[in-house]
């Protein structure tokens, strides 16, 4: 049995995904992670490995996660392939019958949405091509010479070159959307097409009347057609719709010179030009035509269906925030992803914070903490009892506030990253055992090489005052120890991207744009 999943199903999925992100009962987050990629794979930064989709790898993603940023409704849009207008390029035209047996021209695409039948101009206006100069002498169309720049609601030519192109204006990309949702290969489609004040005029125009015909293409000019140099008006278009008519011009060789639709009619899903009923005498060789059927509702009615918006772009900006230092500096990240509905630490409630740390943290005490350097990626250990030692790896250390952020994974417990048993570490290890109050044995110390500092087991809270200035620490501490703000291994990681390492510095921002194709 032969079957397909249609593009309309994919478009529906993009709409549903965007609606799911916007729903108040859901929380989606972009996250960054993996601060030591070069140790995982020395070739990582030149050839990042493909992510793996399995539950075991999902746990590893959580272990090396650094921080999360909430995705809000304004951070996600449906997007389409970017096709920029360039003079001298031959574009495809909109057709409703593109398929393997009847590919689009000149691209050869066997699916409409893979054809170059719409363009983005230099003013960030988007147009659909209804005619690309196709005629019997130019069956694949002609080069476009006039850039479309008008905003008229009716389709028309863009200039006076006679290139044969007819364009329909659809929408203009807003400056704010250019910043967030334009990328090298994609451009955004407006949300809420039918009610959006910026696009409602185009939508409303498509409603009057439904499925108006706009284009007829001459496939064969015929011979001995009608009277030479005569114009026939009100030539009917037969089909399952009604009211459509065309104007037919005969040249001095008694061949069809041009055909234009004078009345678009209503409700067509197929049609043919009836020259005989239009008063055109029988031809020696009949002319043939391609009556182009618009999408359901007409051009500009459903922009997502018309342009194939089966992809979404998710935008996140990572900034250094003195009031919320969850996105640490001075270290790298080499992995980004998206997680659906993670839970808050210590709760079954879905996380709602705008930013959240995925790291453990310690508040150090003592005279020396502000004058030392603890290098990123170095190991820290604490003796917490007789024969019992906790271990972690440094992600960031702030000597001003004394906050040390660290992560732990299975490699620190004598296991390889694939889960197999590895070399025994020189210390025993139990997850999350750093503590401000060890129960027995050992000192209350953190050790990095020969450096020893105490955990401030008297510190509770998420801010500290130093020299009359308040510093927000980004997460809550109890007896000098802080858990991640997100419950590890909760929610669903739905996207992972391995990429060359990015080193975060106090002066930089990162714009993350994730493309999700359905």
N, C-alpha and C positions, 0 to 999 in steps of 0.2 A: 504494500500500500504506500503510495507516494503522498507526502504531506510537507507543508512548510509552516514556519512561524513567520508571519507577515511583518513588514516594517511598521504597520499600524499598531501591532502588539508592542513593538519596541518603543514607539512614540508614547503609547499609553503608559508603559513602565516608567518612562522619564517623567511624565506628568505625576504619576503616583509617587515616585521617589521624591520629587520636589515638594509635593503636598505632605509627605511624611515628615520631611525635615521641618516644614512650617508648623506642623501640628504641635500643640502645647504639651501633649503627653509624651513626646519624643525628645531625645537629645542626641544630636550627632556632633562628633568632634573630629577635627583634624589633629593629628599628633606627630611629633618628631621623636626619633630615637636612634639608638646604636652609636654611642660616642667613641667606640674603638674599632671601627670597621677594618682598618689596616691590619689589626691583630687577628681578626676573623679570617681575612683573606688578603695577603700582601698585594694582590692585583686588583683589589676592590676599586680603588680610585681611578683606574684606567678601564677596567671592565667589570662593573658591578654585576654580581650574579643575579639570575632571575629569582624572584621570591618563590617560595613553595607554599602551596595551599593545603595545610593539614593541621590538625589540632595541636600536634606537638610543636610545630613552628609557631602557631598562634601563641602558645605559652612563652616561647622565646621572644616574640615581639613584645609581649608585656614585660618580660624581665629587663629588657634594654630600653624601655620607653622612658623619655625624659619629661615631656609636658604635653598638655592638650589645650586646644583652643576651640571654643564652641562655634558651631556653624549655625548662623541665624538665617531667617527667611531671605534676607537681602544678600546673602552670601552664595546663592545658588541660582543658576539660570540654565534654561535649555539653550543649546548652541548648535550651530550648523557649520559645515565646512566653510572656510573662508575662500571666496573666489573674488579676487580683486580685478577691477576693470583695467585693461591696458589697451592702448590704441594698437591696432594691427592684429589683434587676437581674434580668432573665430570662435564664438561661443555656441553652445548648444541652445536649442529653443525648448520651451515647455511643450511636452507631449504627454498625453494620457495613456499611450500605448507602447511605452518603452519596455522591451523584454528581450530575451536572448535571441528570439527569432526576428526581432525588429529593433536593433540597437540604436541608441541616440547618435546623432551626427553633429560635429565631427569626432567627438570623444570616443565613440565606440562603446560607451557604457551600456550595460544590459539592465541596469536599474536606474530609474529616473533620478534617485537621490545621489547617484554617483556621477551624474552628468553635470556639466558646467552651464546650467540654464538660468542662473541668477548671478548678480555681481554686487560688489561693494564699491562705491565710487570714492573719489578723493575727499568728499565731504561727509563720509560715513553714512551715506544713504544707500539703501538696498533696493534693487530693482529685479524684477523677473523678466526674462526675455521671452516675448511671445512670438517674435519672428526674427530670424537671424539672417535674412537675405536668401533663404532657400527658394529656389525656383528650378525649372527643368534644366537650366544651364549651370546652376550652382546647387546640386542636390545636397551638398554638405554645408551650405551656407557660405557667407562671405566674411571677410575681416571687418570687425567693428571699428569705425573711425570717429564717431561722435560720442563723447562721454555723456551718459544720461545724468542730468543734474536737476531736472524739474521735479516738482511735487504735485503736479496735477493728478486728479483722481482717475482720469481716463487715460488709457494707454496711448502712446504716440511715439513718433520718431524723436530722436534726441538732438538732431541738428540738420544741416543742409547738405551733407556730403552725398546723400543718396545711397548709403551703405545697405539700405533695406531693413534695418533693425527697427523693431517696435518694442518699447519697454513699458512696463507698468511699475510705478512707484509703490513701494510697500511700507517702508518705515525708515526712520533715522536713528542711528545708535546714539544714545545720550553720552555726554562726556564722562559721567561717573561710571557708566557701563563699559566704556572703552578701557578705562583704567583697570577695572576689576575682571572683566570677562572677555576681553579680546586677547587672543594669543596668536602665535605664529600660524597656526593652522585652523583656528576656529573663531567664530564671531557670534555674539549673542542674539537671541530672538526676544522681543519684549514679552514680559509676563502679562497675564490677564488681557489677552489680545482684544476681546470684544468690548471690554469695559475700560481699558486703559485710555485716559484722556489723550494720550499722544498717538494712539492708533485707532481709536473708535471711528474716526471719519472714514478710514479705508475700509474697516469692517462694515460700517453702515452702508457705504456705497455698493458693496458686494451684495447686499440684501435686496437691491432694487434693480431688476428682478433677479430671481434665483437662476444660477447657471446660464448667465448671458454668454452667448458665443462672441468671441473677439477676433478670431483668426481663421482664415481659409488660405491654404497654400496650394499653388498650382503644381500639380504633379506632371501633367502633360498638356501642352497648349492646344493640341488638336490642329486640324487643318480644315479649311472651308467652313469655319464657324461663323454663322451669322453674316451680317453685312460689314464690310470693311469700314474701319474708323467709326464704329457706332458704339454708343454707350447704352446698355440695357439696365434699367433700374427695377427695383422691387422683385428681383429674381428670388423665388422662395427656396428655403432650405428645408427639405423634408427630413423627417426623423420622428423620434418619440416626444420631442418638444413642440413648441408652437411659436409662431410669430416672427421667426428669424428671416431676414431678407438680405440680399447682397446686391451690389452694383458691379456689373461686369463690363469691362472695356475691351473692345475688339480692335486690333491694330490694322494697319493697311494691308497686311498679308492674310487677313481673315483668320487670325489666330488669337487666342486669349492673351491680352496684354497684361491685365491686372484684374484682381477681384478684391473688393473690400466689403466688409459687413456694414450695412447701413442700419439694420435693426438686429439687436442681439437675441431677441426672443426670450424664451423661458423654458427650463426643464429638460434640456437635451442631454442624453447620454450617448447618442449617435446621430449622425446626420449626413445628408448628401445634397449637393447643389443641383436643383432641377432646372436646367437651362430651357427645356421644352416648355414647362409651365411659365417660365419667365419671358416667353415670347422669342426665344432665340431659335432660329431655323435649324433643322437637323444638319449636322456637320459631316463632312466627308470622312474625317477621322475624329471620333469623339474626344473631347477634352476630359481630363480627370482631375479631381481635387481631393485635398485632405482637409476635412472640416475638423478643426482641433477642438476637442471637448475640454472645457475647464474642469478643475477639481470640484468636488461636491460643494455646493454653495456659491461657486464662482471664485474668481481670482481675488485674493485678499480676505476671504471669509474665514478660513482656518489656516493661519500661517504655519502652524506646527505640522499639519498634514501636507500643506503645499510645498514646504521647503525641507521636510524630512527631519524634524528636530528630535532625533532619537538619541541625542547625547546631552549630558549635562556637564557644566563646569562648576566646580566648587572652589571658592576663593577664601583664602585666609591670609591675613597679614600678621606676621610675628614681629612684635616690637619689644624693645627693652623698657619695662615699666617699673619705675622706682617704687610704686605702690604695690606691685605684685610681681616679684622677681622669679616667677615660675620658669620662664624661658631663660636659662642660665647663659652666661657668656664665658669665653675663655676655653671652650671645648667645642667638639664637633658633633654634627649629626649626619647620618648617612642613610637614613630611612625616614619616609613619611607615610602616613596612612590615614584611614578614616575608620572610626569605631562608632557603632550604633548602640545607644542606650547603655553606656557603662554606668555602674552604680557608684554611689559615694562610699568612701571608706567607712567601715563600721556600720553600714546601713544596707537595707534592701531598696532604698529609694534611688531613683535614677538621678545621676549627677546633673546639677543645674548651673554650676559655676561657669562664668565666662572663660576663665583660665584655670587650669588645675595642674598641680605638680604630680608626676608619677614616680617621684624619687623619695627615698627615705632621707631624713636629715637629722643632724645632731647639732645642738647648741653647745659650743665649747666654752670653757671657763679658764680662769687662771691668768696670771700676769702676762704670759708669753703668747697668747693666741693671736694678738694683733700684730705681732712682729715676725711671724713665721710664714713660710710658703709651703703649701701642700700641693704638689703638682697634680694636675688632672690625670686620671687613669692609674694613679698609684694605689697600692693596696693599703687598707687600714685594718687594724685588728684590735680586739679588746678581749682580755681575759675576763670571763664572766663567772667562772667557777673552777673548781679543781678539775684539771684536764679538759677544760671546755673553753674554746676560743671562737669568737664571732669574727667574720671577715666581710669586707665590702670593697668596692672600688670607687675612687673619688670621681665625681662628675664636675663639681665646682666647689671652691672654698672662698668665702668672703671673710678676709681677715678683719674687716671693719666691724662686722656684726658677730663674727665667730661662728657663722653657720656653715656647716660642711654637708654637702648633698652627695649621696652615694647610691649605687645600685648593686644588686646581687643577682647572680644566676647560677645555674647548676654546675658550671665549671669550677666554682669555688668550693664545691662539695665533693670534688673528686670524680666528676662525671664529664665526659666530652659533650660538646654541643649537640651531638646526635643522640644523646641519651645513654650511650654505652659507658661502661665503667672506665675511668681514666686514671692517670697517676694520682696516688693519694696526696692530698695537700699536706703541708707541714703543720696544719692546725685542724682540729675538729671544727665542724661547722653545723649550725642549725639556723635556718632562715629566721631573720628578724630578731636575733638575740642581742643586738646592741642595746644596752640599758644604762640608765642613770643610777640604778641600784642593783648591782650584782649581788646574788644571794650568798655566795661564799667564795673564798679564795680569790687570788689575783687582785690587782689594783684597779681602781676606777680610772682607766687610762685608755687613750687612743694612741696607737703606735704607728708611725710611718717612718720606716728606717730607724733612725736613732731618736726621733722626735717623740716626746710623750706629752700629751695634754689631757686635761680632765674634761668630762662631760659636766655641764652645769645642771646638776640634778635638782637645783632649786628654781629653775626657770620654767614657767608655764605661760602660754599665750602665743600670739602671732606677731608681736611687735616689740621692739626694744628701744629704749631711750639712751642715746650716747651724746654727751656734751650738749644736752638740752634739745637734741634733734631726734625725732621719732623715725625709726626705720621699720617698714613693714617687711616681715620675713617671708610672706607668701603662703605659709602653712602653719597649722597649729602645733605647738609643742607641749608635751607633758613630761615633767622631770628631765627636760633637756633633750627629749627624743620626739621625733615627728614621723608619723606614718604618711604614705602618699595620700593625696586628697581623693584619688580615684581607687576603687577597689580593683586590685589586679585580677585578671582573668575573668572579668565580668563583661557583659555586653557581647557584641559581635564585631570582630574586625572584618570589615567588608572591602577594604582596599589596602594594598601594600605596594610601595615603590622603593626599590633600592637604587641609590644614586651616589655619585662621587661625593666625598665628605665635604661638608660646608662648615667652616670655622666661624662661630658666632663671636662678634666683638661688640663692645658697648655702643659703638656709633652706627651700627647697621640695622637694617630691617630686611625681612625676607617676605616676598609675596609668593605664596604657594597657590598654584592653580592646578587642580586635579581634574582630569577628564575622565568621566565615567560613560562608557558606551554600553547601550542596552541592546 
